[in-house]
């Protein structure tokens, strides 16, 4: 094995399993994502809160957003988690369990999940760790943790954001740990987004509990982007860079790109900062009415490649020059490095980025890729000078090689396979899902985890960057009724050998009559 490969693997183990490395000295718990393989790159998706607040959150809105997410190209760019935030979607029923508000979600919250899964997207839901959600319009999970997480699993949620309102007297770590245990007991793999706005310093302990944690207060009041609040969030989040890594992310809050109140330049700069920080990219704007420029920013595959890099390192400020910040410390999977120059001042800034800012020798001959103009220059020695207008950025990728491969982004045509076996049986039925990578390199075959129920088998075939997972169900010997399984498949990024987020999807089989051999 090459030395560099060994080094990358050692870094990967340390990043992905910091607890394992630390366990030599202490009995620190493992990183949760090491078990479930979820969110090994920062989660991407859409949540309604920044644009809409509670109104008008309903089934119609979420479905229209889902459709816009697909037609705008955002799904292909990697945005996958979508669903309601706080918005009166359920209440607590007489049986003590969450029950859908059918006025807002006529097909039920499970029905919404099916709509989302059928379109190759993943389902995100919202609740609170206290007695109620923030506006008190919905029940919180306090005292109902296990039944609530069981119902979320039954609704087929893949992601849950849990807020920290109305939690008087509760301990942050204990409350969220109990919710983690409730999720594990519910048995459905789920990305856990802790939302205590930095209360209880989750970056110190939450890697074993969830996959991402808010580090700051809300980035804006619903409906209007707030540039200065966003810059405050970035400044606070930047300092926490050492806590982030695959499966455990600092979250400086959802995106404000494309909302009223930001200029085109600010949209681009904001997005670059979030990508450089390996922040979750949960869009917060109205996807049904985006300008071409907003779409261009949100789907810039080269910028997203920085955010979604398999090494999962959060970049940080290595130097300031006047009002300009030089961000680096973000090595990428192919040996290149990301650099961001952000001009927070009112006048243009001319900045010389030196190769030593990247930890390279000044004599090194390096190529520079501008991730907004999509141009490559070089090779250059001794650094590069950039002129950056006020509030603008230069987002660069710097490499010994003149090629800049894109890391894998996984896009599926569906995350739900549903069979109905008519009478009489026995029947053997097959239906496939297709999963492609939009990265530069083809992936090895997806490896399906053993342990599927006896009525289900999955065969994987490869056609370049696209792979087919053919699901065959056999009703022989099965009882009448509904049968359900969650399939997990794993893969690696072939250049670095690092794991990519596990692929999960649901298989349902409805058997209409008892089937006997
Ligand atoms: C908190 C969260 C927001 C949003 C609202 C809903 O303020 O930080 O992201 O979920 O609650 O009330």
Boltz pocket constraint, residues with backbone or C-beta under 6 A from the ligand:
constraints:
  - pocket:
      binder: B
      contacts: [[A, 49], [A, 85], [A, 86], [A, 133], [A, 134], [A, 135], [A, 163], [A, 195], [A, 197], [A, 217], [A, 218]]
      max_distance: 6.0
